Amino acid sequence: MSVKTNNIYGKIVISDATIAKYVSHVATDCYGIVRFVPTSLFDSVISFFRFGAGVKGVKVKSSGDRIFIDVSVIVKFGVSISAVIEALKESIKYKVERFTGMIVDTMNVTVMGVAQ
């Protein structure tokens, strides 16, 4: 799917893959996030055979003017996980809404582990 909108200049279409790449760039700027990881074995196999076509650990779905984001991350050892995740969610929500002009309806963050 993709996000579609119209303005005075014409029609704008932003693909879910573009939003996923933007989310990965925003999230890597957040303190305490080490890397993204696939959520399941199936996602790992798919990302392996696509040769990096998608962003591992980020899933974006859109419906109308709403965006749904799922992120799976590894968090840095020694930080407050709840504080890092809240900052991550706020940062992604704010920046994606500014980037797309659409509303981030739901954002789920799964912490898959801790690393140094």
N, C-alpha and C positions, 0 to 999 in steps of 0.2 A: 504494500500500500504506500501511499504518499500523502503528504499534507498539501492541500490546495487552498488557495485564497485568491481573491481578486482585489485590485486597488485601482487607482486612477490611471496607472501605467499599463495595466493589463493583468494577465493571469500569472500566478506564481505557483510552481510545483516544487516541493522539496521531498526527496525520497527518504524513506526510513533509514537506508544505509548511510546517507549523508548526515542525518541526525545522530545516528549511532557513532559515527566517526567524531562528530563534534562533541558528543558526550564523553568519549574516551579522552579527548584533548582537555576538556574541562576538568575531568576527574583526576588526571595525572598532575594537574596543578595544585590539587588539594593536599595539604600536609597529612601524612599518615597513611596514604594509599601507596602500596608497594607495586601491585600489578593487578590485572584482570585475569580471571580464570573461567573456563567453561563450567557451567553448573552441573553437567552430567557427562557420562561416558559417551552418550550419543552426540552431544554437542562437540566433544573433543574429536570424535571421529569425523564429523561433518567439517569442522574447521581444518582438520588435517588434509582431507581430500579436496577442499576448496583452495588449498594453497594460500591461505591468508586473505581470501576475498572478503570475509566479514571481520567484524571486530569481536575478538574473543571476550566473553563475559558481559557483553552489552546486547540487549534485545530491545528493539523499539517497534511498537505497533501504533498505528494511528487510525482514528475513526472520526471522520468529519473534521472538526477543529480541535479535537482532543488527542493528546499524545500520552501513551503508556510506556513507561521505561522500567526495565529490569536490569540490574547491575550486580555482578558477582565479583568480589574483590578479595585480595589478601591485604591485611592491615599490618602496619609496622608494629613490632613488639615494643611494649612499654608505654603505649599511648592509650588514652581513654577511648575505647571503641565507640561508645555512645556519642561522645563529643565529635569524633572524626566523622561518623556516619551522618549525624545531624548537619554538620558543616558541608559535607559532600552533597546531601540532599538539597540543602538550601542553594548552594552554588549551582548545581545542575539545573534545578527548577528555574532559578532566576535567569541564567544565561541562555538556556534553551528557549524560554518564553520570549526573551529579547531577540534571539537569533531567528526564530520562526514566526513570531507574531501570534502564535497559537498558545493554548493552555495545556500545561502538563497536568493531566488529571490524576494519574497514579504513578508513584515511583517506589519500587521495591528494591532494597539493597540487601544482598546476602553476603555475609562475611564467611568465606570458605576456609580461612585460616589466618595464622599470624606468622610473620617472617621478620628477619632482621634486615 
